[in-house]
């Protein structure tokens, strides 16, 4: 049984999108700029209004309170938002292991958000997302601002998360080399709709 199933999803800018994700699976999503990749992720996370059926296991999103759905089906935007002055304010519990895996010391919890680079924000936003223990990750170019070393760390952390939690991931990327490294399958969104790329 699929972990995440999308049937005939439509919203402004998208129509009749259907696909599924299996437990442990990482699927890369590519397509031209403006094709609707971010619109799709936002619809799947129930951040924007859409029609169609979206299910987590046997449970449809209409059966789950919106805040709970967004915890379990978690969207990481390309530009993360921060609402409190300190990094640690955004984490319900200390995350020393996750901080370390992402290349930070424990002292990062005391850093002011305003001092973070775009790449540091991107890595810490992933840690914040995983702290909520999501079952489906919707990642919008999560390594776009990262150097190769930190890109590798993020790729490893996400893959380990999927394996350990039997979670699934839809990862937007324009990087073909990255796709070749990490993808179990590749979906392409363009003017014709959503298609599976040939292996």
Secondary structure, DSSP 8 states (H G I E B T S, - for coil): --SEEEEEEEETTEEEEEEEE-TT-EEEEE--TTSSHHHHHHHHTTSS--EEEEEETTEEGGGS-HHHHHHHEEEE-SS----SSBGGGG-SS--HHHHHHTT--GGGGGSBGGG--HHHHHHHHHHHHHTT--SEEEEESTTTT--HHHHHHHHHHHHHHHHHHT-EEEEE---HHHHHHH-SEEEEEETTEEEE---
